[in-house]
Amino acid sequence: MSDTTMEPTRTLADLQSLSTTAVAEVEVQPQRDAFGRSYATGKRKNAIARVWIKPGTGKVEVNGKEIAVYFARPVLQMIVNQPFQVTERTEQFDVYCTVVGGGLSGQAGAVRHGISTALTYYEPSLRPSLKHAGLLTRDARVVERKKYGRRKARRGMQWAKR
């Protein structure tokens, strides 16, 4: 190859101007269906939540029941409402969701994850505040499987000396 085909070495100013022109801000469009709703899926432990949000009065319905009936413990209700408190959108959206699998704690976490993701689809400008609060990250911790030769995942059999 000849040396004439190679580009000349660029100066630092040239490289800095390239980096600013290469990074273009992409305007993220809201994702809404024909009814004005945003849909997202949330997961936690073995629970999977399908969540739809739309503008409304703050009503949250889980599997056809009000949140106070389905998640009777105040701690679980607080977990579900966290995305709205972080984004200061309390009582501005109606939530309809179906949850399957897991226990109540895992289901509440799945609904929270689904609401957070649906909020970012409905209003993309909320993503930084939800991301900073850690509400968009799927908690990957699940129950460890039981191993053979053991009573539980790690607990061994009771040992008798005689």
N, C-alpha and C positions, 0 to 999 in steps of 0.2 A: 504494500500500500504506500501511497505517496503522502508526504507530510502536508500537502496543500489541501487535502480533503478534511483534515482535522480542524475543528473550530478553535479560534484563539482563546486563550485563558481569559476568563471574565474577571472584572474587578469586584470588590465587595459591594459597591453601590449597585452594580448590575444584578448581582445575586439577590440583594435585598428588594430591588424593584420586582424581580421575578416572583419572589415569595408572596408579595402583597397582591400581585395580579393573579397568581395561581389559586389562591384561596378565595373563592367566591361564596358569598353568603347565599344559602339556598333557602328560599321561603317555603316553609312546610305548610301545606294546605290541610285544613281540618278534614277528617274523614267522618262523614255522616251519611246515614241511609235516607231513604225517601221520606221517612217519618221524622227526620231531624234528630235521630238517636246516634250515639256512638257505641260500638260494641268492642269488648275486649275479653280475654280469658285470663283468669288469675289462678295460680297454683300455690299450694303450701302443703307440705307433707304428702298425704295421699288424697287431699281434697282438690277438686277442680271446680272453679266457679265461672259461669258464663254471665257476663254483666252487660246490661244496656243502661246508658244514662241519657237523659234529656232534660231540658230546662223545665223547672217546676217549683214545687213548694218544699222540697226536702224530704219527701216520702221515700222510705227505703223498704222494699218488699223482697223477702228472701223465700224462695220456694212457695210463693203464694201467701205468706204470712208476714205480718208487720215485724220490724226488727226487734221490738220489745218482747214479742211473743217467741220468735225463733231463737234469738240470742238473749236469754233472760238475764244473764249476768252483766252488770254494768261495764265490766272490763272488756268483754267481747264487743259491746256496743261502741265503746270508746275506740277500740281497734278498727272497727268498720268505718267510723266517722273521721279517722285521722287524716285521710287525704283532703277532705273538705276543710278541716281546721288549718292545715298547713297552707293551703292555697287561698284561704279566706273566702271560700265559696259555700259556707254553711247555709242550708235551706234554699239553695238556688237550683239544685238539680234533683230530679226524681230518679231513683235507682230501682231497676227490676233485675233480679238475678236468680239463677238456679244453681244450686251447689250439690255435688255428689261426692261421696267418699270421705274417709277420715272422720275425725271427731269434731266437736264444736270449735275447739281452739284452732285446728287446722282449717276449718271452713271459714272462720272469721278472718284468718290471715289470707286465705285465697280470695275472699270477697274484697278485702283491702287492696290486694295486689291488682285485681281486676278493675276496681274503681279508679285506682291511680293511673293505670294504663289507658282506660277509657277517657279519663280527663285529658290526658296528653293528646289523644286522638281528636277530642272535641275542641280543645283549646291548646294548640301546640306551645303557646307562650308560657304555659304552666310547667313545662317539663323541667327547667332548671331548679325550681323550688322543690318539686317532688323528688328529683334526682338527689338534691342536696340532703333531703330528709331520709333518703334510703328507701323510699316507698316503691321505686320501680324495679328494684333488684329482687329476683326470685330467690327466696331462702331455700338453698339446696339441701338443707339438713333433713334427712329421712331416717326412719328407724333402721338400725343395723340388723342384718339378717342373722337368724340363729344358725350356729354351726353344729355339725354332728360331733358327738362326744362331749357336748357341753349342755348345761341346763338352759342357758340363755345364750345371748350373743357372745358374752365373754365369761360368764360365771361358770366355773367348773363344777364337777360333781362333788358331793360331800365326801370327804376323805376320812376313813376310819383306820386307826392304827392297828386295831385287833379285830 
